[in-house]
Amino acid sequence: MKNLIYLSFLFLFIGSSFAYKNTVCHHFSSIADNPLAIEVKIDQPTTATSSDGTLQLSISGGTSPYTIQIISTFSPSQVYKEQRIQLKKLGVGNYTIIVQDAERHALQKIIELTPVQ
């Protein structure tokens, strides 16, 4: 990330005006003030072979609208364009959640569902 910021600064210093640099720097500071976040509520599956688990996701921070991608080895990748979603009928396994906001800032979280018993 430091390299990306340095390269952005270098590009702006060489190829654009000082006023534009200030705008970009302000943009980076606003990211730190309102970071992208994922709140997750989990209901674990009751057994190793059941598909009764649920995930409730709530996205905050960053700049809406959000794109949420859910990746699992057990089902095809799914994409949502909402701030809050509920996924039902989930089985045991790992679920990768990737959230991207309108400014293309991304956040990734891996959730492991394990049987209650």
Stockholm file with secondary structure:
# STOCKHOLM 1.0

chainA/1-117         MKNLIYLSFLFLFIGSSFAYKNTVCHHFSSIADNPLAIEVKIDQPTTATSSDGTLQLSISGGTSPYTIQIISTFSPSQVYKEQRIQLKKLGVGNYTIIVQDAERHALQKIIELTPVQ
#=GR chainA/1-117 SS CHHHHHHHHHHHHHHSCHHHHHHHHHHHHHHHHSCCEEEEEEECCSSTTCCCEEEEEEEESSCSSCEEEEEESSSCCEEECCSEEEEEEECSEEEEEEEECTTCCEEEEEEEECCCC
#=GC SS_cons         CHHHHHHHHHHHHHHSCHHHHHHHHHHHHHHHHSCCEEEEEEECCSSTTCCCEEEEEEEESSCSSCEEEEEESSSCCEEECCSEEEEEEECSEEEEEEEECTTCCEEEEEEEECCCC
//
